[in-house]
Amino acid sequence: MEIRRATIKDLDSLIKNRIKFVSDIGEISSPEEFSESTSKYFGSHIEKDDLIIWLAVYKDEIVATVELSIYEIMPTLSNMCGKTGYLLNVWTDEKYRRKGFATKLINNTINDAKKAGVDLIHLKATEQGKLVYEKLGFKNIPNGMEIKL
């Protein structure tokens, strides 16, 4: 199993993986448009400082992924620098669940976010994901969870 940060070379696999992930949680009304928008976003952000993607890869297949979009808001009392991360697409293939991949990828993402100067990460958690996030230090807030870095 290879654990690594995604690069532009992973673009096609990332798009397929995101469509699979999003399809599992709801119907995509326009798959072609969603695929094109995702490709455009990943293509223009993956090698910049505002998108962090960690992968677990086995035999050239993504078996787990974590994605963090970084953006800036006006400083607040809980986030003095204003640099914020939104964690999404935390996904592990069913065959590889409960083996610690999500935890490893989230920890790597948090470490990279700290290096990037992010003060706060937030997310919307599924019921099955909440326990993982809580173990990593995320706190429940209205409409999601967050961790102060």
N, C-alpha and C positions, 0 to 999 in steps of 0.2 A: 504494500500500500504506500502510495506516495502522497505526502501532505505538502502542499505548496500554494503559493500565491498565484492567482490567475494572471495570464498575460493575453495580449491581443491574439496570440495563436490559438487560444481557447474559445474564441468568439462563437464559432458555430456550435460547439458543445454547450456553451453557456446559454445560448438562445434556446436550444432544444430543452435543456434542463429547466429553464425558467418557464417555458410553456407547459412542460410536464407538471411543475410545481403549482402554477396558477390554475391549471386545469383540474388538479386534485381538490382545490378549494372552491372552485366555481366555474361556471361556463364562460368561455371567452367568446363574445359575440362576433368578433372579427379577428380570427386567428392570423390572417395575413397582415393586417394592420398592426396587431399587437407584436408580431414577430419583427416587422419592419421598424417599429418604434423602439423595441428592445435592442435590436441590432444597432440602430443609430446611437442610442444612449450608451450602450457598452462600448461601442467603437470610439466614441468621442471622450469617454471618461476613464476607461480601464487603465490607461497608462498615465493618468494625472493623479493629483493628490486628493481628489474628492470622491474616489470610489475604491474601496478595498474589498477584494473577493478572495477568500481562502477556499481551497478545494481538497478533498480526499479523492484520489484517482486510483483505480484498479484496472489494469489491462486497458488503458486508454478510455475508460468510462468514468464519468463523474459519479461517485457514489455518495458524496456529501458536499454540501456547499454552505457558505455563509457570505452574505453581501452587506456592505455598509456604505450608505451614501452619506457624504459629509457636506454640510452646508453651514452657513453663518447667519446668525441672527443678532439683533441688538443685545448687548450684554444684559444679563439679569442677575439678581442676587444669587441664584443657584448655578449660574453659568456665566461667570465674569468675563470670559473671553468671547462668548457667543458662539464658539465653534461647537457644532452639534453633529452627532451621528444618528442615523436612522437605520437600525438593523432589520434586515428583511431577508426573505428566501433562505431561512435556516431550514435545511432539508437534508435528510439522510434516506437513502434507498432502504426499503423495508428489510432486505437481507442483511443490512449492516447496522441496524439500530441496536441500541443498548450496548455498544462497544466503545463508547467514549469519543466518537468522531466529532459530534456536534460540540461537545465541551472543548475539545482540542482546538477546533476551528474558531470557536467564539473567543477562547483565550488568546489565540494568535491575532485575531481581529482587534480585540481590546488593546493588546500590546502595540499594534501598529497605530491604532487610533490615538493612544497616548503620545507616541512619537510624533504624530501629526498635529498635536496640540488640541485635540478634542477634549472638552470638559465634561460632556454629558452624552450618553447614548440612550435612546429610547426605542421602544418596539411595541408591537401588538402581538400578544402571545396566544397560541392555541392552548387549550387545556393540557394537552400532553406535553407541551413545551415549557409550561410554567415552572415545573420542578427543576428542570435544567437551569433556567435563568435564575431562579431563587438561590440555587447552590452556588452560582457564580457571583452572587451579590446584588442582583437586580431587585428592586423594590416595586411593589404594586402601587400604581397611581391610577387616578381616573382615566379610563380608556387605554390602559396599557401598563408597561413596566419601564423602569429607567435605572441607570447606574451612573453615579457621579464618579468621574475618574480623577 
